[in-house]
Amino acid sequence: MNVMFIKTKNKDFNKFFRKVVQRGSDIDPKIEKSVLEIIKKVKKEGDKALLFYTNKFDRVNLSPDEIKVSPDEFVTALDEIPPENFALIKRVAKRIYDYHHLQIEDSFLKKKDGEGLGMLIRPIEKVGIYVPGGSAPYPSTVLMNAIPAQIAGVQKIIMVTPYGKDGVNPYLLAAAKIAGIEDVFKVGGAQAIAAMAYGTETIPKVDKIVGPGNIYVATAKKLVYGNVAIDIFAGPSEIVIISDGKASSEIVAADILSQAEHDKEATCILITPDEKFAGEVKKSIDNQFISLQRKEIVKASIEKNGIIIISRDIKEAIELANEIAPEHLELALMKPNRWLKDIKNAGAIFLGNNSPATLGDYIAGPNHVLPTGSAARFSSPLGVYDFIKRTNTVSFSPRALRKWGEDVIRFALIEGLDAHANTVSIRLKDR
């Protein structure tokens, strides 16, 4: 396979690197137009539009009564799963719960000199989770999205997922059961996002939509934002690996391929000052590729967005990684903790050669819903904090109002807002 090799000292490196940093920033106007039409039709026609698009895109004919997964379908799905696999999903769910429980925030109230200044922490009331279907179902995505919402205290959590020719994948329903989701709907694509944003006869309108999807799903989330909250505008998977050349080339190659198998558009980058090691990784990528099942996806990803950068040293490698701001960052270094303080932008950081990003995908505990496309510069992993609202509270006694009232009046008049000033002066008039 063709992997892009480039050295930072090359004269055309900066031009090339700008494209890497700007990845995923544009939306195809044709896709946006198509998605907008779907949203408008679902908003206008409700369930009728959902059934139309389910037939058109998924080749499945459903009646209105079949949109929601029935209790019997839950039972059938759980019966299909080996007990040891169900137990595994429960173990993973507990680790995710234990980690996210540490993120709980409490309301506070500070009282001093007649002032009461505080903040109320309240959960979002209704949340919708989108879970991709297809050939590679993701029960881990169900857990990663639902458990933080449960911990936050969200009262109503619904889930949508495409209905394939074999129905809803039983592992998705098992994960939903473990995560406490009772309302699952057999709808995918942009139409599912529209349904959750505006509501239909069957699917309730929610306050926030979370969960990954393809470019149509991501575009739909972007277009309904404002009417409903969303988590992030998620793009294809990404990994940057920084290595000093002391790691096993086979391990580094395996970690690159693990992200490449997610998506044909996935970005996989190795940055190392060791050119010989880079060549060994390239060789190992070719060798391991032969035995992989998702060859078509992996090949497309590596040949389009597989990059090996030869840096001057590890310091420069870190600087490049900070500019890329990747979803996953592996520090395949002898002393990774030494460099941790220098990392500014990354969705998740994996330290040392025993900590592949795959651990974060499943059992580590921290969330695997991470910012992509350089959004780690300003965004965080999904967490309990994404499912709460913060409300300020203000309480002034008569004495406190007298103390600060004239300052408020003066500031309001500086801004030319005499009605604002009057709200205070009228209160001070008789005091």
Secondary structure as GFF3:
##gff-version 3
##sequence-region A 1 431
A	DSSP	beta_strand	4	7	.	.	.	ID=ss1
A	DSSP	alpha_helix	13	21	.	.	.	ID=ss2
A	DSSP	alpha_helix	29	45	.	.	.	ID=ss3
A	DSSP	alpha_helix	47	58	.	.	.	ID=ss4
A	DSSP	three_ten_helix	64	66	.	.	.	ID=ss5
A	DSSP	alpha_helix	71	80	.	.	.	ID=ss6
A	DSSP	alpha_helix	83	100	.	.	.	ID=ss7
A	DSSP	three_ten_helix	101	103	.	.	.	ID=ss8
A	DSSP	beta_strand	108	112	.	.	.	ID=ss9
A	DSSP	beta_strand	115	123	.	.	.	ID=ss10
A	DSSP	beta_strand	126	130	.	.	.	ID=ss11
A	DSSP	alpha_helix	139	152	.	.	.	ID=ss12
A	DSSP	beta_strand	156	160	.	.	.	ID=ss13
A	DSSP	alpha_helix	170	178	.	.	.	ID=ss14
A	DSSP	beta_strand	183	185	.	.	.	ID=ss15
A	DSSP	alpha_helix	189	198	.	.	.	ID=ss16
A	DSSP	beta_strand	208	210	.	.	.	ID=ss17
A	DSSP	alpha_helix	215	224	.	.	.	ID=ss18
A	DSSP	beta_strand	229	230	.	.	.	ID=ss19
A	DSSP	beta_strand	238	243	.	.	.	ID=ss20
A	DSSP	alpha_helix	249	260	.	.	.	ID=ss21
A	DSSP	beta_strand	267	272	.	.	.	ID=ss22
A	DSSP	alpha_helix	275	289	.	.	.	ID=ss23
A	DSSP	alpha_helix	295	305	.	.	.	ID=ss24
A	DSSP	beta_strand	306	310	.	.	.	ID=ss25
A	DSSP	alpha_helix	314	324	.	.	.	ID=ss26
A	DSSP	beta_strand	328	332	.	.	.	ID=ss27
A	DSSP	alpha_helix	337	340	.	.	.	ID=ss28
A	DSSP	beta_strand	348	351	.	.	.	ID=ss29
A	DSSP	alpha_helix	357	361	.	.	.	ID=ss30
A	DSSP	three_ten_helix	375	377	.	.	.	ID=ss31
A	DSSP	three_ten_helix	384	387	.	.	.	ID=ss32
A	DSSP	beta_strand	388	396	.	.	.	ID=ss33
A	DSSP	alpha_helix	398	414	.	.	.	ID=ss34
A	DSSP	alpha_helix	418	428	.	.	.	ID=ss35
###
